[in-house]
């Protein structure tokens, strides 16, 4: 007699009208949320909230069995076929498994105790062998192979009928279009797998024959890094971002246009079988997974065999500790009885197999309230709106702040102070507000506006045309940007201050030893030698490097200032055009636009930078500290010998370093590119030149050695 059957056989208590009404309301709410999650791919509440209400309904139905109906969310897998995709009826139903929401060890102990009770095992009997694997947060998928070839892919849908998404699944490179078959024929034991690399054609004589029908069940998902890159691209284009990797993957799979799916980086893990005709027999679920790997399917590397409750507890704790470092989202682990014979003996109860359970971790999405919106200034000057939250435990930690990315993202999500929002934290990703829980506001709340002045240094806040991010223009002065400004200033292609690396800069800035760039040149030996891991000799080496760096060039100094959009080439163009720093600092936008390769955005950026009194003051103090360079005559309107020429450097030259050769070419007006194309005028090749030389020869582009380069610079080319 099953647990559910025993429940029905008990005398049914009278059902209070209030309880019946409550059950109907819970079902309506769960059905709405399920429709948003499975059909629309736009959930309005986090999984933890759905689970809480689902358990509430389960408890009421357990107390009042007369209320249980076949269409209750507790009795079937929720989902539906989306219009536009052909329905697919599953020959073997795709059922969900029971969820154990107790995130502590007792969840594993309860499952093991239940299995031992069902199998009528005595305490002295050996432990049950399980397979333990991660519980992926993606979209369940059934892949149908006939005679070894993929013929259909279908979503789970309602468990009985799903959607045909073959055209999109074919774009996922991890999914084999044909099975990789081996020889000799494999047995049921995983130890009989063929050696790595033993692969044969489908049905090749003497080799393994593909099963006439094989349905592989698994999960389509998106890796965290791919998801972050996708959302960043969406934000840059001003398009809608995705709530989480699961939504992004589900939305891609269910597109009518496979081109959209192909542009989204989807992945796949296999974890079981559906309908099978012919093929090998398996004694254990673990052996089945090993065969899936041999057939070419990705299977999670974390899959383990676990003995009894202690083995399950150890696995749950191990994966929990590794969870943040995994490249994809999981919300728990899955335990399955390993023996397939015991699985058949245990059978099913209503909508769930008795032989498996999902053991959850703390939720990575939770609801909370926005108590305020602040602005943070990053190391590069980017202003980011940040929601101050009522404390909420999510992803294993208490979260009080979450990023809103930028003003446009905030407005798109319609976040205002006082709103109930969904907060997500996964891995090492900064917590973010992913959406507002729809609800009427009690009173009018104004839209958030970006400040016109930096909240840290009061410099002007700017947003360039076409950009979504607001930025502080006080780069050299703004305390939030100090470390980035110092590291950029000290780098080899700028002031070239040897020994001034990230760890030393951290100590200098965090210890308030330096506040602006000129403070670098005011450092003394006792101050430097007193820092952690800084002996007197190392401190003296840094001081010597600082002294040496004072004699520089105007392009290097300009580049070192860290003006947005001003790279090495632009700094050289500015120095060449104006000849002197003061002329650049006093130039208007129209004058700056006359410089080679300087467009409106760059001109505005330069003008805004030098319009800030703080930045001019820093430049003045650097001069007072002895930083100097030779200034030349302006070359505005003059023609340089290699102006308009594009040159590529490759290989190692006999006497010139790559940087020296680049400096010489750019001083002559040439543009030094990193790749060869039809627009390249010359390629300068040294020893061990590679593909760039081959491409130049194929395109018929002139190739020069070092002597040829020097001749070209002398105007002899």
Buried (B, 14 or more C-beta within 10 A) or exposed (E): EEEBEEBEEEEEEEBEEEBBEBBEEBBEBBBEBBBBBBBEBBBBBBBBBBBEBBEBBBEBBBEBBEBBEEEBBBEBBBBBBBEEBEBBEBEEBBBBBBBBBEBEBEBBBBBBEBBBEBBEEEEEEEBBBBBBBBBBBBBBBBBBBBBBEBEBBBBBBBBBBBBBBBBBBBBBEBBBEBBBBBBEEBBBEBEBBBEEEBBBEBEEEEBBBBBEBBBBBBBBBBBBEBBEEBBEEBBEEEEEBBBBBBBBBBBBBBBEEBEEBBEBBBBBBBBBBBEBEEBBEBBBBBBBBBBBBBBBBBBBEBBBBBBBBBBBBBBBBBBBEEBEEBEBBBBBBBBBBBBBEBBEEBEEBBBBBBBBBBBBBBBBBBBBBBEEBEBBBBBBBBBBBBBBBEEBBBBBEEBBBBBBBBBBBBBBBEBBBEBBBBBBBBBEBEBBBBBBBEEEEEEEEEEBEEEEEBBBBBBBBBBBEEEBBBBBBBBBBBBBBBBBBBBBBBBEBBBBBBBBEEEBBEBBBEEEBBEBBBBBBEBEEEBBBEBEEBEEEBBEBBBEBBEEBBEBBBBBBBBBBBBBBBEBBBBBBBBBBBBBBEBBBEBEBEBBBEBBEBEEBBBBBBBBBBEBEBBBBBBEBBBEBEBEBEBEEBBBEEEBBBEEBBBBBBBBBEEBEBEEBBBBBBBBBBBBBEEBEEEBBBBBBBEEBEEBBEBBEEEEBEBBBBEBBBEBBEEEB
